[in-house]
């Protein structure tokens, strides 16, 4: 596709903040078509930026001039295996895999609020965590085999192999979190799990993030622990049409726990129970996005440092508005900075201000959303020399011409 308006629609990220300028978009329907594109790329030298559901938030869609966006959403076939696993094309959405698992009496261990758009290929390339990562692990723990097309068009696959074979280099481990910079992932063999028989969803209120973490961290049977504050609660109630679930508190922790382990939770204050409480967490992003173009940060910060960090950033970012929520059991916080009114814009200097503060608090600038182009320089600078050399060596070995997603990730 070369129509300018169509290309632009693929070259902008979910937040409308990052815009690329590719020459065209190629929507593929098979692995062989991916091979053809990469062989042509090797012959002619044009860069290739692989794309899934385009739900990324770190500039992965900022395809450089002269590049081709390779949209993989058409790779959406699924095949059930006799061993209980599921082979899914990279373009399958998280929701479609969850539905397939449910029909088989199983569950898929990854869940994201963007499940209807985000794809398994994209989740694998960022090694996404999601709501249940503290229980089931991140995306790489849901994958036992991978099929990928290398920069020269060669196909590598471990989908038909024995997942228990432990010898040699594991392509799953190499490619998980590589953000399309080492190969184009076309299919994944997914691990499905037996469902938890019964769970209970609880929302409890706290005066501090640290108190919320102390209640849930290390408690057996806790499957999810999602943090949101009163600012986020008020926004979801106002813009999402939800009723207030409980009396106002500074912070709220949404917990899903195996019902047999509920008594292990020490809840001293206000709490409510009900599976519908998930709506207050899942509607945060859409409620915030309606307030203006947000600057989104996905970071890792020790829970004990989040109260002070949130207070410092709220002061430094004014008059812009700060929203904070995330996966507390994984120390994974999402900061969204929104302009004071819809017509205003957040200054670019906010990037450095927020990430400097995160690192000063002992955190990491990148969590489950990947590095993309937005955090590439900072991520590289934060790596110890040995790890940086290893990443660079992998890049040179697998993509010597630098044609796969150039500028993304920490490798150079």
Rosetta blueprint (number, residue, H / E / L):
1 X L
2 X L
3 X L
4 X H
5 X H
6 X H
7 X H
8 X H
9 X H
10 X H
11 X L
12 X E
13 X L
14 X L
15 X L
16 X L
17 X L
18 X L
19 X E
20 X L
21 X L
22 X L
23 X L
24 X E
25 X E
26 X E
27 X E
28 X L
29 X L
30 X L
31 X H
32 X H
33 X H
34 X H
35 X H
36 X H
37 X H
38 X H
39 X H
40 X H
41 X H
42 X H
43 X H
44 X H
45 X L
46 X L
47 X L
48 X E
49 X E
50 X E
51 X E
52 X L
53 X L
54 X L
55 X L
56 X L
57 X L
58 X L
59 X L
60 X L
61 X L
62 X L
63 X L
64 X L
65 X L
66 X L
67 X L
68 X E
69 X E
70 X E
71 X E
72 X L
73 X L
74 X L
75 X L
76 X L
77 X L
78 X E
79 X E
80 X E
81 X L
82 X L
83 X L
84 X L
85 X L
86 X E
87 X E
88 X E
89 X E
90 X L
91 X L
92 X L
93 X E
94 X H
95 X H
96 X H
97 X H
98 X H
99 X H
100 X H
101 X H
102 X H
103 X H
104 X L
105 X L
106 X E
107 X E
108 X E
109 X L
110 X L
111 X L
112 X L
113 X L
114 X L
115 X L
116 X L
117 X L
118 X L
119 X E
120 X H
121 X H
122 X H
123 X H
124 X H
125 X H
126 X H
127 X L
128 X L
129 X L
130 X L
131 X L
132 X L
133 X H
134 X H
135 X H
136 X H
137 X L
138 X L
139 X H
140 X H
141 X H
142 X H
143 X E
144 X E
145 X E
146 X E
147 X E
148 X E
149 X E
150 X L
151 X L
152 X L
153 X L
154 X L
155 X E
156 X E
157 X E
158 X L
159 X L
160 X L
161 X L
162 X L
163 X L
164 X L
165 X L
166 X L
167 X L
168 X L
169 X L
170 X L
171 X H
172 X H
173 X H
174 X H
175 X H
176 X L
177 X L
178 X L
179 X L
180 X L
181 X L
182 X L
183 X L
184 X E
185 X E
186 X E
187 X E
188 X E
189 X E
190 X E
191 X L
192 X E
193 X E
194 X E
195 X L
196 X L
197 X L
198 X L
199 X E
200 X E
201 X E
202 X E
203 X E
204 X E
205 X E
206 X E
207 X L
208 X L
209 X H
210 X H
211 X H
212 X H
213 X H
214 X H
215 X H
216 X H
217 X L
218 X L
219 X L
220 X L
221 X L
222 X E
223 X E
224 X E
225 X E
226 X E
227 X E
228 X E
229 X E
230 X H
231 X H
232 X H
233 X H
234 X H
235 X H
236 X H
237 X H
238 X H
239 X H
240 X H
241 X L
242 X L
243 X L
244 X L
245 X L
246 X L
247 X L
248 X L
249 X L
250 X L
251 X E
252 X E
253 X E
254 X E
255 X E
256 X E
257 X E
258 X E
259 X H
260 X H
261 X H
262 X H
263 X H
264 X H
265 X L
266 X L
267 X L
268 X L
269 X L
270 X L
271 X E
272 X E
273 X E
274 X L
275 X H
276 X H
277 X H
278 X H
279 X H
280 X H
281 X H
282 X H
283 X L
284 X H
285 X H
286 X H
287 X H
288 X H
289 X H
290 X L
291 X L
292 X L
293 X L
294 X L
295 X E
296 X E
297 X E
298 X E
299 X E
300 X E
301 X L
302 X L
303 X H
304 X H
305 X H
306 X H
307 X H
308 X H
309 X H
310 X H
311 X H
312 X H
313 X H
314 X H
315 X H
316 X H
317 X H
318 X L
319 X L
320 X L
321 X E
322 X E
323 X E
324 X E
325 X E
326 X E
327 X E
328 X H
329 X H
330 X H
331 X L
332 X E
333 X E
334 X E
335 X E
336 X E
337 X E
338 X E
339 X L
340 X L
341 X L
342 X L
343 X L
344 X L
345 X L
346 X L
347 X L
348 X L
349 X H
350 X H
351 X H
352 X H
353 X H
354 X H
355 X H
356 X H
357 X H
358 X H
359 X H
360 X H
361 X L
362 X L
363 X L
364 X E
365 X L
366 X L
367 X L
368 X L
369 X L
370 X L
371 X L
372 X L
373 X L
374 X L
375 X L
376 X H
377 X H
378 X H
379 X H
380 X H
381 X H
382 X H
383 X L
384 X L
385 X H
386 X H
387 X H
388 X H
389 X H
390 X H
391 X H
392 X H
393 X H
394 X H
395 X H
396 X H
397 X H
398 X H
399 X L
400 X L
401 X L
402 X L
403 X L
404 X E
405 X L
406 X L
407 X L
408 X L
409 X L
410 X L
411 X L
412 X L
